[in-house]
Amino acid sequence: MVQVIPVGFHGSRTAAGPLTLGQLNVAKWLADAPDAPAARLEQHLPVPPGATLAAVVAALGALVSRHEGLRSRYTLGDPGSQQVLDSGSVPLAVYAELPADLGPVSASEPVRFAVSLAQGALTAVYSHIAVDFQALMVLEREFDALIRGQELADVVLQPLDRAEAERAPARRRRQEQALRHWFRHVEAAPAHLYARPRADPAAGSGACGMSSEAAARALDRIAARTRTSRPTIVLAAWCALLARRTGYDICRFVMLSANRFESGLSEFVGTLAQSTFVAVDTAGAAFDELIRRTFGAVLQAGVNGAYHVYRQDEGTLSRMAERGLAPSFEPLFNSVIVDTRGFDAPAADSDPAPTDLLWVDMPPTNILLRFDLGRADDVLVARVWTGDTGRVSPAEARELLLALERLLVAAAPNDLEPGAVVEALAVGAIERPAGWHLVDGCWVDVAEVQRLLDDALGAGVARLADGPELTAVVLDASLSPAEARRRCLALLPGRHAAMVPRAFAQG
């Protein structure tokens, strides 16, 4: 590193207020897991040839001055707070060659920058409480304009303004509606939609990533035919694949909503994204019809994507405990794409490059299955990851991605009838042996439930009768059913084929 330069900023006000719903959502999981990989967002921006260090400093200063969320200090918790500074500075580290890691950011220092003029590159690192992925797109466009000396329109909405607006009676009613939407799905969704028998006793965590030109080209053709965004089409294909593998007609799981459905939020720099339930009915649907159903389900989920996360968490825990389940809501679908390319992408005149697949180990997680969509322009970049490779092996993760690619490529020329969708996927349904039962919408392995009992209560203390009733007979007269249930719930997270017995009886 050559030097650290303070980038000064000057705003129009100093003010304080409560966190927005989106900030509160991030603040909660930052408090629970401050070192989580998603706690910080990193952005790489080009610096035009010939740009001077002074021009970079001026552009960054203007950027931070424009957006109060970048010059705020945050207090975590419920209700938490945000304090906007009217002046100050953020650090810009100057390098000959940018390092791989710029270090942490935090709620008290939510942004830092590094630049290498020799490389023509700038790296920005933000706390997730200050920005989300859609906000990064706005900052990228604005930095490019500012470094080139272009004028920008005034910022219309700041996070403090958003926090005040969220407390209006009409918005509070919408937040209550969003909680009702969430709880309705909490009471019906399987904890692990992809629950399947263990193939290997070893349980690791990892992800398989795919880069596919063929799938990206197919997406363009499907988008042109259906006039639907590419992330929605990928989600529809993912639902078709899940339905085929799991046997569920309705794919009900959690996705991340950008919460930018309202006018005036497209250029908002802050964090708005929250989890919301999506429910897609796949039964009897041709592929284009499935895309239409998925689009409707995404709109419904988005309308119900902003709520008070602490109330959501409290209500979720109690409802899931009543069902004998640990909160999980898989498989999470996460798209970071803002699809603005329209529906008239030019047709490619060359053969696509071979599809690339790569497995990497990941930090441990209790999530059995997750899908991330990173790009869908000239190449489709997606990954499937799991916290239990004993159930979803690297080979299976790879096959799920290839099945998704096969379906998109098959659907590119024309619509596919339901049978043709199954044929294109070319995967079978998950096979579950005797001892597996569908209980309260969840596939459960009786042997796994017995292991839960043994681990929670002690070997031989409780015996589970085979069958969908899931009744446990407790042989220790001093152990109450309520205490037995409490101990089982405490050890349930991460057990992807188990649930707490439906009833406990003294034996």
C-alpha positions, 0 to 999 in steps of 0.5 A: 500500500502506498498511502491512505487518503481521507475522502471528505464528504459534506452533506446537507444535514446531520440527523438521527432516527430509527432503522428502516425495516431493511436495515433492521433485518440486516442488523438482526443477523449481524448481531447474531453472526457478525462475521458471516460472509454476507455481512459485507458486500464487495464491489469492483469498479473500473477507473477510466484510463487517464483518471487522476487520483484527485479525480477518484477522490472527488468522485468518491467524496461526491458519492458519499456526500449524496447518499446518507446511508454511506455516511451514517453510523448504525446502532444494532438491535431493536429498534436500533438507530442510524446517525447521519453525519453532515461531514467527515471522511472515509478511508481510500487506500492507494495501492500499486496492486489491489489486495484480495482482501481489504479487511472488515467493515462494520456498523460504525464504519460502513464503507471503505475504498481502495484504488490502483490507478495502475490497474485502472480499478477501484474496490469498495467494501460496504456493510450490508446494513448500508447497501444491498445488491440493487443499491450497488448497481446504482452506485456503480452507475453514479461513480462512473458518471462522477469520475467522468465529470457528469452531473447527476440529479439530486437524490430523492429518497434517503434511508431516514426518509424511508424509515419515517415513511414506513411508520405511516398507518397505511404502511404499517397495515401492509407490514401486518399483511406481510407478516400474515403472509409469512406466517401462513406459509410457515404453518404449511411449508416443509422445513426441508423441501429437498429432504432425502436419504443420506448417501454418505455418513460424512456431512460437509458443506460446499457449492457447485457453480455453473457457467453456461453460455448455452443456458444464457442463450436459451434464456434470451429466447425464452424471455423474448417469447414470454416477455418475462425477466430472466431470473423469473424464468430460471426460478420457474425452471428451478421449481420444475426441477424441485417438483420432479425430484421431491414430488411436491406439486406446490414448491413453497420456499423462501426467496429474497425480495429486493422490495423495490416494487414501489415507484421511486425506489429503483434508485434508492441507495440503502438496504431493502431486501428481506426474505419472503415466501414464494409458492409456485403451483407446478401441477399440470403446467406447460413450461410457459404457463409455469413461467406465468405462474412463477411471475404471479407468485413472485409479485405476491411474494414481493408485495409481502416482502417488508415486515418487522423482522423481530416480530417475524422471528418470534412468531416463526419460532413459536409456530415452528415449535408447535409443528415440531420443526426447526426454522429453515425454509429451504431451498433458499432462492437468491438472485442478485440480478437486475434484468434490464436488457429487455426481450430482444437480445441478438441471436448468437452466430457461434456455438456456445462455449462448453459449460463449466462446473466447479465444486468448492468447499464452503463454510458450514451451514444448516441449509440443506439446499440453496440456489444462487443466480449471479448472472444471466447475460452472455453467460448464466452463472448459478450455483447450488450449495448444501450444508450436508454433502452426505445428502446432497453430494457434489455429484448431485449438485452438479446434476441439478445444475445440468438438469436446469440447463437441459430444461432451458435449452429444450424450452428455447425454441418453443413451449414444452408440455408437462411431459416434455418438461419431465423429459428435458429434465432427465432426472428421476424422483427421489427414492425414499425407502421404508421408514420414511413418512410424509408428516405435516407436509415434511418427509421424515425418516423414522430412524433419524427421529429415533437418533434425535431422541437418543441424542436429546434424552439419552440412549434407550430413554424413549422409543419411537413407534414406526409410522406417520403418527410419530409417537414417542414412548418415554420410559423415564417417569421423571422426564415430562413430555414438555421437557422431552419436547424442549430437549428435542427441539434444542438439538433439531437444527441441522437434522434434515430428515427429522422432526420432534415426535408429534406426541410423547407418552409415558411408558 
